[in-house]
C-alpha cells in the first residue's frame, strides 16, 4: 500500500473556499502567509512542500490528512467534530479517484444539509 497526495482535490478545496469567501488568489496567499507566485505554482500543479501545505491546510481549516489517500479505492469524508467516514471501493468494482471525489462530495452535501 502506498499513500498518495490528492493534488486535484486539494486545489479544488482551495478554490471552493476562495470562492465562498469571495477572495482573489492573491488574498488567499496573503492570509496563508505565502508568496502569490508560490500559491500560483501550487494551483497550477506543483507539489507543495510541508510548510506551505501546512499553511494552506490551516487556511482551509481542515484536517492535515484530508488529501492523503492511503490506498487506491479508499477515501475519507470528514464530517466535522472529529468524525470521519471511510469510503472504500468493493474489490470487484474499483472506483476511480474522480468517482470517489463525487461520492465524498455527495456525502458532504448531505451532512451540510443535515447541519442546516
Backbone atoms as SQL, in Angstrom:
CREATE TABLE atoms (id INTEGER PRIMARY KEY, chain TEXT, resi INTEGER, resn TEXT, atom TEXT, x REAL, y REAL, z REAL);
INSERT INTO atoms VALUES
  (1, 'A', 1, 'UNK', 'N', 0.840, -1.184, 0.000),
  (2, 'A', 1, 'UNK', 'CA', 0.000, 0.000, 0.000),
  (3, 'A', 1, 'UNK', 'C', 0.881, 1.242, 0.000),
  (4, 'A', 2, 'UNK', 'N', 0.604, 2.152, -0.890),
  (5, 'A', 2, 'UNK', 'CA', 1.358, 3.397, -0.864),
  (6, 'A', 2, 'UNK', 'C', 0.389, 4.564, -0.814),
  (7, 'A', 3, 'UNK', 'N', 0.708, 5.516, -0.002),
  (8, 'A', 3, 'UNK', 'CA', -0.138, 6.703, 0.137),
  (9, 'A', 3, 'UNK', 'C', 0.138, 7.654, -1.016),
  (10, 'A', 4, 'UNK', 'N', -0.892, 8.377, -1.416),
  (11, 'A', 4, 'UNK', 'CA', -0.748, 9.367, -2.477),
  (12, 'A', 4, 'UNK', 'C', -1.375, 10.676, -2.026),
  (13, 'A', 5, 'UNK', 'N', -0.958, 11.742, -2.664),
  (14, 'A', 5, 'UNK', 'CA', -1.491, 13.070, -2.374),
  (15, 'A', 5, 'UNK', 'C', -2.516, 13.427, -3.439),
  (16, 'A', 6, 'UNK', 'N', -3.719, 13.798, -3.021),
  (17, 'A', 6, 'UNK', 'CA', -4.789, 14.186, -3.950),
  (18, 'A', 6, 'UNK', 'C', -4.643, 15.673, -4.264),
  (19, 'A', 7, 'UNK', 'N', -3.719, 15.985, -5.173),
  (20, 'A', 7, 'UNK', 'CA', -3.449, 17.377, -5.523),
  (21, 'A', 7, 'UNK', 'C', -4.682, 18.033, -6.133),
  (22, 'A', 8, 'UNK', 'N', -5.381, 17.304, -6.990),
  (23, 'A', 8, 'UNK', 'CA', -6.588, 17.853, -7.625),
  (24, 'A', 8, 'UNK', 'C', -7.627, 18.218, -6.574),
  (25, 'A', 9, 'UNK', 'N', -7.875, 17.315, -5.644),
  (26, 'A', 9, 'UNK', 'CA', -8.835, 17.587, -4.574),
  (27, 'A', 9, 'UNK', 'C', -8.400, 18.749, -3.698),
  (28, 'A', 10, 'UNK', 'N', -7.093, 18.851, -3.457),
  (29, 'A', 10, 'UNK', 'CA', -6.538, 19.933, -2.648),
  (30, 'A', 10, 'UNK', 'C', -6.797, 21.284, -3.312),
  (31, 'A', 11, 'UNK', 'N', -6.478, 21.376, -4.598),
  (32, 'A', 11, 'UNK', 'CA', -6.677, 22.634, -5.327),
  (33, 'A', 11, 'UNK', 'C', -8.171, 22.951, -5.450),
  (34, 'A', 12, 'UNK', 'N', -8.994, 21.925, -5.676),
  (35, 'A', 12, 'UNK', 'CA', -10.444, 22.152, -5.741),
  (36, 'A', 12, 'UNK', 'C', -10.968, 22.705, -4.418),
  (37, 'A', 13, 'UNK', 'N', -10.481, 22.171, -3.302),
  (38, 'A', 13, 'UNK', 'CA', -10.909, 22.659, -1.986),
  (39, 'A', 13, 'UNK', 'C', -10.457, 24.099, -1.766),
  (40, 'A', 14, 'UNK', 'N', -9.227, 24.412, -2.177),
  (41, 'A', 14, 'UNK', 'CA', -8.738, 25.788, -2.067),
  (42, 'A', 14, 'UNK', 'C', -9.607, 26.735, -2.884),
  (43, 'A', 15, 'UNK', 'N', -9.900, 26.336, -4.119),
  (44, 'A', 15, 'UNK', 'CA', -10.689, 27.193, -4.998),
  (45, 'A', 15, 'UNK', 'C', -12.115, 27.367, -4.471),
  (46, 'A', 16, 'UNK', 'N', -12.703, 26.293, -3.973),
  (47, 'A', 16, 'UNK', 'CA', -14.062, 26.379, -3.423),
  (48, 'A', 16, 'UNK', 'C', -14.099, 27.322, -2.218),
  (49, 'A', 17, 'UNK', 'N', -13.128, 27.175, -1.316),
  (50, 'A', 17, 'UNK', 'CA', -13.073, 28.048, -0.138),
  (51, 'A', 17, 'UNK', 'C', -12.814, 29.495, -0.551),
  (52, 'A', 18, 'UNK', 'N', -11.940, 29.676, -1.529),
  (53, 'A', 18, 'UNK', 'CA', -11.632, 31.027, -2.025),
  (54, 'A', 18, 'UNK', 'C', -12.893, 31.686, -2.579),
  (55, 'A', 19, 'UNK', 'N', -13.640, 30.941, -3.373),
  (56, 'A', 19, 'UNK', 'CA', -14.861, 31.496, -3.956),
  (57, 'A', 19, 'UNK', 'C', -15.928, 31.766, -2.891),
  (58, 'A', 20, 'UNK', 'N', -16.071, 30.842, -1.930),
  (59, 'A', 20, 'UNK', 'CA', -17.042, 31.046, -0.849),
  (60, 'A', 20, 'UNK', 'C', -16.730, 32.307, -0.045),
  (61, 'A', 21, 'UNK', 'N', -15.441, 32.596, 0.098),
  (62, 'A', 21, 'UNK', 'CA', -15.012, 33.771, 0.866),
  (63, 'A', 21, 'UNK', 'C', -14.870, 35.013, -0.016),
  (64, 'A', 22, 'UNK', 'N', -15.187, 34.867, -1.307),
  (65, 'A', 22, 'UNK', 'CA', -15.093, 35.970, -2.279),
  (66, 'A', 22, 'UNK', 'C', -13.712, 36.622, -2.245),
  (67, 'A', 23, 'UNK', 'N', -12.681, 35.780, -2.368),
  (68, 'A', 23, 'UNK', 'CA', -11.304, 36.254, -2.306),
  (69, 'A', 23, 'UNK', 'C', -10.589, 35.984, -3.620),
  (70, 'A', 24, 'UNK', 'N', -9.561, 36.779, -3.868),
  (71, 'A', 24, 'UNK', 'CA', -8.675, 36.520, -5.002),
  (72, 'A', 24, 'UNK', 'C', -7.583, 35.555, -4.530),
  (73, 'A', 25, 'UNK', 'N', -6.871, 34.962, -5.484),
  (74, 'A', 25, 'UNK', 'CA', -5.755, 34.089, -5.110),
  (75, 'A', 25, 'UNK', 'C', -4.688, 34.887, -4.360),
  (76, 'A', 26, 'UNK', 'N', -4.503, 36.135, -4.736),
  (77, 'A', 26, 'UNK', 'CA', -3.527, 36.991, -4.050),
  (78, 'A', 26, 'UNK', 'C', -3.921, 37.171, -2.581),
  (79, 'A', 27, 'UNK', 'N', -5.213, 37.344, -2.320),
  (80, 'A', 27, 'UNK', 'CA', -5.687, 37.490, -0.939),
  (81, 'A', 27, 'UNK', 'C', -5.505, 36.188, -0.156),
  (82, 'A', 28, 'UNK', 'N', -5.749, 35.062, -0.815),
  (83, 'A', 28, 'UNK', 'CA', -5.527, 33.763, -0.165),
  (84, 'A', 28, 'UNK', 'C', -4.060, 33.640, 0.228),
  (85, 'A', 29, 'UNK', 'N', -3.175, 33.968, -0.708),
  (86, 'A', 29, 'UNK', 'CA', -1.738, 33.894, -0.427),
  (87, 'A', 29, 'UNK', 'C', -1.372, 34.770, 0.765),
  (88, 'A', 30, 'UNK', 'N', -1.924, 35.977, 0.810),
  (89, 'A', 30, 'UNK', 'CA', -1.617, 36.888, 1.921),
  (90, 'A', 30, 'UNK', 'C', -2.095, 36.309, 3.247),
  (91, 'A', 31, 'UNK', 'N', -3.318, 35.792, 3.274),
  (92, 'A', 31, 'UNK', 'CA', -3.844, 35.228, 4.525),
  (93, 'A', 31, 'UNK', 'C', -3.074, 33.988, 4.958),
  (94, 'A', 32, 'UNK', 'N', -2.606, 33.199, 3.990),
  (95, 'A', 32, 'UNK', 'CA', -1.848, 31.988, 4.308),
  (96, 'A', 32, 'UNK', 'C', -0.363, 32.282, 4.515),
  (97, 'A', 33, 'UNK', 'N', 0.006, 33.550, 4.353),
  (98, 'A', 33, 'UNK', 'CA', 1.395, 33.998, 4.511),
  (99, 'A', 33, 'UNK', 'C', 2.332, 33.293, 3.530),
  (100, 'A', 34, 'UNK', 'N', 1.875, 33.245, 2.269),
  (101, 'A', 34, 'UNK', 'CA', 2.673, 32.687, 1.179),
  (102, 'A', 34, 'UNK', 'C', 2.890, 33.757, 0.120),
  (103, 'A', 35, 'UNK', 'N', 3.932, 33.586, -0.666),
  (104, 'A', 35, 'UNK', 'CA', 4.132, 34.457, -1.815),
  (105, 'A', 35, 'UNK', 'C', 3.061, 34.117, -2.853),
  (106, 'A', 36, 'UNK', 'N', 2.464, 35.115, -3.495),
  (107, 'A', 36, 'UNK', 'CA', 1.449, 34.827, -4.521),
  (108, 'A', 36, 'UNK', 'C', 1.960, 33.896, -5.620),
  (109, 'A', 37, 'UNK', 'N', 3.223, 34.059, -6.010),
  (110, 'A', 37, 'UNK', 'CA', 3.773, 33.201, -7.068),
  (111, 'A', 37, 'UNK', 'C', 3.878, 31.745, -6.605),
  (112, 'A', 38, 'UNK', 'N', 4.140, 31.539, -5.328),
  (113, 'A', 38, 'UNK', 'CA', 4.200, 30.181, -4.781),
  (114, 'A', 38, 'UNK', 'C', 2.830, 29.532, -4.847),
  (115, 'A', 39, 'UNK', 'N', 1.810, 30.264, -4.417),
  (116, 'A', 39, 'UNK', 'CA', 0.453, 29.728, -4.468),
  (117, 'A', 39, 'UNK', 'C', 0.040, 29.467, -5.914),
  (118, 'A', 40, 'UNK', 'N', 0.408, 30.364, -6.809),
  (119, 'A', 40, 'UNK', 'CA', 0.077, 30.191, -8.227),
  (120, 'A', 40, 'UNK', 'C', 0.685, 28.896, -8.773),
  (121, 'A', 41, 'UNK', 'N', 1.931, 28.603, -8.395),
  (122, 'A', 41, 'UNK', 'CA', 2.584, 27.368, -8.849),
  (123, 'A', 41, 'UNK', 'C', 1.882, 26.131, -8.285),
  (124, 'A', 42, 'UNK', 'N', 1.473, 26.198, -7.014),
  (125, 'A', 42, 'UNK', 'CA', 0.768, 25.067, -6.399),
  (126, 'A', 42, 'UNK', 'C', -0.558, 24.824, -7.113),
  (127, 'A', 43, 'UNK', 'N', -1.301, 25.897, -7.354),
  (128, 'A', 43, 'UNK', 'CA', -2.595, 25.780, -8.040),
  (129, 'A', 43, 'UNK', 'C', -2.403, 25.234, -9.461),
  (130, 'A', 44, 'UNK', 'N', -1.290, 25.598, -10.090),
  (131, 'A', 44, 'UNK', 'CA', -1.010, 25.150, -11.458),
  (132, 'A', 44, 'UNK', 'C', -0.508, 23.711, -11.525),
  (133, 'A', 45, 'UNK', 'N', -0.211, 23.098, -10.369),
  (134, 'A', 45, 'UNK', 'CA', 0.191, 21.697, -10.391),
  (135, 'A', 45, 'UNK', 'C', 1.437, 21.330, -9.627),
  (136, 'A', 46, 'UNK', 'N', 2.196, 22.317, -9.128),
  (137, 'A', 46, 'UNK', 'CA', 3.391, 21.996, -8.350),
  (138, 'A', 46, 'UNK', 'C', 2.995, 21.413, -6.998),
  (139, 'A', 47, 'UNK', 'N', 3.803, 20.500, -6.521),
  (140, 'A', 47, 'UNK', 'CA', 3.559, 19.870, -5.236),
  (141, 'A', 47, 'UNK', 'C', 4.026, 20.810, -4.119),
  (142, 'A', 48, 'UNK', 'N', 3.157, 21.123, -3.157),
  (143, 'A', 48, 'UNK', 'CA', 3.591, 21.998, -2.065),
  (144, 'A', 48, 'UNK', 'C', 4.531, 21.257, -1.120),
  (145, 'A', 49, 'UNK', 'N', 5.508, 21.982, -0.584),
  (146, 'A', 49, 'UNK', 'CA', 6.333, 21.362, 0.445),
  (147, 'A', 49, 'UNK', 'C', 5.537, 21.391, 1.756),
  (148, 'A', 50, 'UNK', 'N', 6.052, 20.737, 2.779),
  (149, 'A', 50, 'UNK', 'CA', 5.298, 20.578, 4.023),
  (150, 'A', 50, 'UNK', 'C', 4.914, 21.899, 4.688),
  (151, 'A', 51, 'UNK', 'N', 5.824, 22.878, 4.833),
  (152, 'A', 51, 'UNK', 'CA', 5.414, 24.134, 5.469),
  (153, 'A', 51, 'UNK', 'C', 4.307, 24.867, 4.698),
  (154, 'A', 52, 'UNK', 'N', 4.386, 24.849, 3.377),
  (155, 'A', 52, 'UNK', 'CA', 3.353, 25.526, 2.581),
  (156, 'A', 52, 'UNK', 'C', 2.037, 24.748, 2.614),
  (157, 'A', 53, 'UNK', 'N', 2.127, 23.423, 2.593),
  (158, 'A', 53, 'UNK', 'CA', 0.929, 22.593, 2.723),
  (159, 'A', 53, 'UNK', 'C', 0.260, 22.876, 4.070),
  (160, 'A', 54, 'UNK', 'N', 1.052, 22.931, 5.129),
  (161, 'A', 54, 'UNK', 'CA', 0.510, 23.203, 6.463),
  (162, 'A', 54, 'UNK', 'C', -0.162, 24.573, 6.515),
  (163, 'A', 55, 'UNK', 'N', 0.446, 25.566, 5.880),
  (164, 'A', 55, 'UNK', 'CA', -0.141, 26.913, 5.873),
  (165, 'A', 55, 'UNK', 'C', -1.487, 26.915, 5.156),
  (166, 'A', 56, 'UNK', 'N', -1.576, 26.200, 4.052),
  (167, 'A', 56, 'UNK', 'CA', -2.826, 26.169, 3.293),
  (168, 'A', 56, 'UNK', 'C', -3.885, 25.307, 3.971),
  (169, 'A', 57, 'UNK', 'N', -3.469, 24.235, 4.612),
  (170, 'A', 57, 'UNK', 'CA', -4.407, 23.406, 5.386),
  (171, 'A', 57, 'UNK', 'C', -4.972, 24.226, 6.535),
  (172, 'A', 58, 'UNK', 'N', -4.112, 25.014, 7.171),
  (173, 'A', 58, 'UNK', 'CA', -4.567, 25.886, 8.256),
  (174, 'A', 58, 'UNK', 'C', -5.561, 26.912, 7.717),
  (175, 'A', 59, 'UNK', 'N', -5.284, 27.478, 6.553),
  (176, 'A', 59, 'UNK', 'CA', -6.197, 28.452, 5.950),
  (177, 'A', 59, 'UNK', 'C', -7.539, 27.796, 5.618),
  (178, 'A', 60, 'UNK', 'N', -7.499, 26.550, 5.140),
  (179, 'A', 60, 'UNK', 'CA', -8.730, 25.823, 4.824),
  (180, 'A', 60, 'UNK', 'C', -9.490, 25.387, 6.081),
  (181, 'A', 61, 'UNK', 'N', -8.766, 25.254, 7.189),
  (182, 'A', 61, 'UNK', 'CA', -9.343, 24.744, 8.447),
  (183, 'A', 61, 'UNK', 'C', -9.880, 23.326, 8.283),
  (184, 'A', 62, 'UNK', 'N', -9.049, 22.466, 7.701),
  (185, 'A', 62, 'UNK', 'CA', -9.406, 21.055, 7.552),
  (186, 'A', 62, 'UNK', 'C', -8.287, 20.202, 8.151),
  (187, 'A', 63, 'UNK', 'N', -8.577, 18.932, 8.454),
  (188, 'A', 63, 'UNK', 'CA', -7.527, 18.047, 8.980),
  (189, 'A', 63, 'UNK', 'C', -6.377, 17.902, 7.985),
  (190, 'A', 64, 'UNK', 'N', -5.178, 17.778, 8.498),
  (191, 'A', 64, 'UNK', 'CA', -3.990, 17.752, 7.639),
  (192, 'A', 64, 'UNK', 'C', -3.926, 16.538, 6.722),
  (193, 'A', 65, 'UNK', 'N', -4.620, 15.455, 7.067),
  (194, 'A', 65, 'UNK', 'CA', -4.556, 14.266, 6.219),
  (195, 'A', 65, 'UNK', 'C', -5.723, 14.162, 5.238),
  (196, 'A', 66, 'UNK', 'N', -6.501, 15.210, 5.115),
  (197, 'A', 66, 'UNK', 'CA', -7.688, 15.154, 4.251),
  (198, 'A', 66, 'UNK', 'C', -7.355, 14.789, 2.804),
  (199, 'A', 67, 'UNK', 'N', -6.208, 15.197, 2.320),
  (200, 'A', 67, 'UNK', 'CA', -5.865, 14.988, 0.917),
  (201, 'A', 67, 'UNK', 'C', -4.830, 13.880, 0.718),
  (202, 'A', 68, 'UNK', 'N', -4.605, 13.085, 1.751),
  (203, 'A', 68, 'UNK', 'CA', -3.701, 11.946, 1.668),
  (204, 'A', 68, 'UNK', 'C', -4.546, 10.695, 1.474),
  (205, 'A', 69, 'UNK', 'N', -4.276, 9.963, 0.422),
  (206, 'A', 69, 'UNK', 'CA', -5.011, 8.734, 0.120),
  (207, 'A', 69, 'UNK', 'C', -4.144, 7.551, 0.522),
  (208, 'A', 70, 'UNK', 'N', -4.670, 6.764, 1.453),
  (209, 'A', 70, 'UNK', 'CA', -3.903, 5.627, 1.969),
  (210, 'A', 70, 'UNK', 'C', -3.701, 4.544, 0.921),
  (211, 'A', 71, 'UNK', 'N', -4.685, 4.300, 0.111),
  (212, 'A', 71, 'UNK', 'CA', -4.553, 3.290, -0.939),
  (213, 'A', 71, 'UNK', 'C', -5.606, 3.560, -1.997),
  (214, 'A', 72, 'UNK', 'N', -5.442, 2.944, -3.130),
  (215, 'A', 72, 'UNK', 'CA', -6.433, 3.110, -4.197),
  (216, 'A', 72, 'UNK', 'C', -7.761, 2.548, -3.724),
  (217, 'A', 73, 'UNK', 'N', -8.822, 3.253, -4.090),
  (218, 'A', 73, 'UNK', 'CA', -10.140, 2.777, -3.737),
  (219, 'A', 73, 'UNK', 'C', -10.582, 3.123, -2.335),
  (220, 'A', 74, 'UNK', 'N', -9.872, 4.033, -1.674),
  (221, 'A', 74, 'UNK', 'CA', -10.228, 4.446, -0.319),
  (222, 'A', 74, 'UNK', 'C', -10.195, 5.963, -0.234),
  (223, 'A', 75, 'UNK', 'N', -11.187, 6.538, 0.414),
  (224, 'A', 75, 'UNK', 'CA', -11.233, 7.986, 0.599),
  (225, 'A', 75, 'UNK', 'C', -11.993, 8.293, 1.884),
  (226, 'A', 76, 'UNK', 'N', -11.527, 9.279, 2.628),
  (227, 'A', 76, 'UNK', 'CA', -12.198, 9.689, 3.856),
  (228, 'A', 76, 'UNK', 'C', -13.110, 10.873, 3.597),
  (229, 'A', 77, 'UNK', 'N', -14.218, 10.918, 4.321),
  (230, 'A', 77, 'UNK', 'CA', -15.121, 12.063, 4.311),
  (231, 'A', 77, 'UNK', 'C', -15.138, 12.600, 5.730),
  (232, 'A', 78, 'UNK', 'N', -14.747, 13.855, 5.915),
  (233, 'A', 78, 'UNK', 'CA', -14.697, 14.477, 7.231),
  (234, 'A', 78, 'UNK', 'C', -16.024, 15.148, 7.515),
  (235, 'A', 79, 'UNK', 'N', -16.648, 14.750, 8.611),
  (236, 'A', 79, 'UNK', 'CA', -17.972, 15.245, 8.956),
  (237, 'A', 79, 'UNK', 'C', -17.931, 16.376, 9.962),
  (238, 'A', 80, 'UNK', 'N', -16.776, 16.765, 10.424),
  (239, 'A', 80, 'UNK', 'CA', -16.662, 17.775, 11.468),
  (240, 'A', 80, 'UNK', 'C', -16.685, 17.104, 12.826),
  (241, 'A', 81, 'UNK', 'N', -16.306, 17.828, 13.833),
  (242, 'A', 81, 'UNK', 'CA', -16.269, 17.316, 15.206),
  (243, 'A', 81, 'UNK', 'C', -15.468, 16.019, 15.317),
  (244, 'A', 82, 'UNK', 'N', -14.452, 15.878, 14.483),
  (245, 'A', 82, 'UNK', 'CA', -13.590, 14.702, 14.554),
  (246, 'A', 82, 'UNK', 'C', -14.193, 13.430, 13.983),
  (247, 'A', 83, 'UNK', 'N', -15.332, 13.517, 13.344),
  (248, 'A', 83, 'UNK', 'CA', -15.978, 12.331, 12.780),
  (249, 'A', 83, 'UNK', 'C', -15.540, 12.137, 11.333),
  (250, 'A', 84, 'UNK', 'N', -15.250, 10.891, 10.995),
  (251, 'A', 84, 'UNK', 'CA', -14.777, 10.563, 9.656),
  (252, 'A', 84, 'UNK', 'C', -15.507, 9.318, 9.156),
  (253, 'A', 85, 'UNK', 'N', -15.904, 9.346, 7.903),
  (254, 'A', 85, 'UNK', 'CA', -16.432, 8.155, 7.241),
  (255, 'A', 85, 'UNK', 'C', -15.397, 7.752, 6.203),
  (256, 'A', 86, 'UNK', 'N', -15.057, 6.480, 6.172),
  (257, 'A', 86, 'UNK', 'CA', -14.135, 5.989, 5.157),
  (258, 'A', 86, 'UNK', 'C', -14.947, 5.349, 4.038),
  (259, 'A', 87, 'UNK', 'N', -14.724, 5.787, 2.814),
  (260, 'A', 87, 'UNK', 'CA', -15.397, 5.222, 1.647),
  (261, 'A', 87, 'UNK', 'C', -14.408, 4.270, 0.980),
  (262, 'A', 88, 'UNK', 'N', -14.848, 3.051, 0.743),
  (263, 'A', 88, 'UNK', 'CA', -13.992, 2.067, 0.083),
  (264, 'A', 88, 'UNK', 'C', -14.713, 1.494, -1.122),
  (265, 'A', 89, 'UNK', 'N', -13.954, 1.236, -2.161),
  (266, 'A', 89, 'UNK', 'CA', -14.494, 0.539, -3.323),
  (267, 'A', 89, 'UNK', 'C', -14.579, -0.944, -3.002),
  (268, 'A', 90, 'UNK', 'N', -15.539, -1.605, -3.589),
  (269, 'A', 90, 'UNK', 'CA', -15.578, -3.056, -3.487),
  (270, 'A', 90, 'UNK', 'C', -14.447, -3.622, -4.331),
  (271, 'A', 91, 'UNK', 'N', -13.838, -4.738, -3.906),
  (272, 'A', 91, 'UNK', 'CA', -12.710, -5.286, -4.666),
  (273, 'A', 91, 'UNK', 'C', -13.030, -5.540, -6.138),
  (274, 'A', 92, 'UNK', 'N', -14.267, -5.946, -6.435),
  (275, 'A', 92, 'UNK', 'CA', -14.623, -6.257, -7.822),
  (276, 'A', 92, 'UNK', 'C', -14.949, -5.009, -8.633),
  (277, 'A', 93, 'UNK', 'N', -15.244, -3.894, -7.971),
  (278, 'A', 93, 'UNK', 'CA', -15.641, -2.666, -8.666),
  (279, 'A', 93, 'UNK', 'C', -14.820, -1.510, -8.116),
  (280, 'A', 94, 'UNK', 'N', -13.628, -1.347, -8.631),
  (281, 'A', 94, 'UNK', 'CA', -12.770, -0.250, -8.179),
  (282, 'A', 94, 'UNK', 'C', -13.293, 1.072, -8.710),
  (283, 'A', 95, 'UNK', 'N', -13.537, 2.032, -7.808),
  (284, 'A', 95, 'UNK', 'CA', -13.933, 3.372, -8.224),
  (285, 'A', 95, 'UNK', 'C', -12.682, 4.185, -8.526),
  (286, 'A', 96, 'UNK', 'N', -12.778, 5.056, -9.491),
  (287, 'A', 96, 'UNK', 'CA', -11.658, 5.940, -9.802),
  (288, 'A', 96, 'UNK', 'C', -11.585, 7.032, -8.737),
  (289, 'A', 97, 'UNK', 'N', -10.470, 7.750, -8.711),
  (290, 'A', 97, 'UNK', 'CA', -10.343, 8.866, -7.769),
  (291, 'A', 97, 'UNK', 'C', -11.444, 9.892, -8.004),
  (292, 'A', 98, 'UNK', 'N', -11.764, 10.154, -9.260),
  (293, 'A', 98, 'UNK', 'CA', -12.829, 11.106, -9.580),
  (294, 'A', 98, 'UNK', 'C', -14.176, 10.646, -9.054),
  (295, 'A', 99, 'UNK', 'N', -14.476, 9.360, -9.218),
  (296, 'A', 99, 'UNK', 'CA', -15.739, 8.824, -8.702),
  (297, 'A', 99, 'UNK', 'C', -15.787, 8.910, -7.180),
  (298, 'A', 100, 'UNK', 'N', -14.670, 8.594, -6.533),
  (299, 'A', 100, 'UNK', 'CA', -14.620, 8.695, -5.070),
  (300, 'A', 100, 'UNK', 'C', -14.819, 10.135, -4.616),
  (301, 'A', 101, 'UNK', 'N', -14.245, 11.106, -5.356),
  (302, 'A', 101, 'UNK', 'CA', -14.439, 12.514, -5.000),
  (303, 'A', 101, 'UNK', 'C', -15.910, 12.898, -5.115),
  (304, 'A', 102, 'UNK', 'N', -16.598, 12.373, -6.137),
  (305, 'A', 102, 'UNK', 'CA', -18.033, 12.655, -6.292),
  (306, 'A', 102, 'UNK', 'C', -18.829, 12.081, -5.120),
  (307, 'A', 103, 'UNK', 'N', -18.485, 10.858, -4.706),
  (308, 'A', 103, 'UNK', 'CA', -19.170, 10.247, -3.559),
  (309, 'A', 103, 'UNK', 'C', -18.913, 11.079, -2.310),
  (310, 'A', 104, 'UNK', 'N', -17.644, 11.474, -2.108),
  (311, 'A', 104, 'UNK', 'CA', -17.315, 12.296, -0.943),
  (312, 'A', 104, 'UNK', 'C', -18.098, 13.601, -0.975),
  (313, 'A', 105, 'UNK', 'N', -18.161, 14.239, -2.138),
  (314, 'A', 105, 'UNK', 'CA', -18.907, 15.489, -2.265),
  (315, 'A', 105, 'UNK', 'C', -20.378, 15.314, -1.937),
  (316, 'A', 106, 'UNK', 'N', -20.963, 14.203, -2.392),
  (317, 'A', 106, 'UNK', 'CA', -22.379, 13.942, -2.113),
  (318, 'A', 106, 'UNK', 'C', -22.612, 13.753, -0.620),
  (319, 'A', 107, 'UNK', 'N', -21.742, 12.997, 0.033),
  (320, 'A', 107, 'UNK', 'CA', -21.887, 12.780, 1.478),
  (321, 'A', 107, 'UNK', 'C', -21.711, 14.096, 2.226),
  (322, 'A', 108, 'UNK', 'N', -20.730, 14.906, 1.826),
  (323, 'A', 108, 'UNK', 'CA', -20.520, 16.197, 2.485),
  (324, 'A', 108, 'UNK', 'C', -21.728, 17.112, 2.308),
  (325, 'A', 109, 'UNK', 'N', -22.357, 17.080, 1.129),
  (326, 'A', 109, 'UNK', 'CA', -23.577, 17.876, 0.900),
  (327, 'A', 109, 'UNK', 'C', -24.704, 17.427, 1.825),
  (328, 'A', 110, 'UNK', 'N', -24.851, 16.119, 1.991),
  (329, 'A', 110, 'UNK', 'CA', -25.884, 15.592, 2.891),
  (330, 'A', 110, 'UNK', 'C', -25.630, 16.059, 4.314),
  (331, 'A', 111, 'UNK', 'N', -24.375, 15.987, 4.750),
  (332, 'A', 111, 'UNK', 'CA', -24.031, 16.414, 6.112),
  (333, 'A', 111, 'UNK', 'C', -24.312, 17.898, 6.289),
  (334, 'A', 112, 'UNK', 'N', -23.949, 18.725, 5.295),
  (335, 'A', 112, 'UNK', 'CA', -24.227, 20.162, 5.387),
  (336, 'A', 112, 'UNK', 'C', -25.728, 20.417, 5.473),
  (337, 'A', 113, 'UNK', 'N', -26.509, 19.684, 4.689),
  (338, 'A', 113, 'UNK', 'CA', -27.968, 19.854, 4.720),
  (339, 'A', 113, 'UNK', 'C', -28.534, 19.459, 6.081),
  (340, 'A', 114, 'UNK', 'N', -27.996, 18.422, 6.673),
  (341, 'A', 114, 'UNK', 'CA', -28.473, 17.988, 7.988),
  (342, 'A', 114, 'UNK', 'C', -28.089, 18.979, 9.080),
  (343, 'A', 115, 'UNK', 'N', -26.950, 19.645, 8.904),
  (344, 'A', 115, 'UNK', 'CA', -26.494, 20.629, 9.894),
  (345, 'A', 115, 'UNK', 'C', -27.240, 21.950, 9.785),
  (346, 'A', 116, 'UNK', 'N', -27.865, 22.203, 8.644),
  (347, 'A', 116, 'UNK', 'CA', -28.545, 23.494, 8.417),
  (348, 'A', 116, 'UNK', 'C', -29.825, 23.615, 9.225);
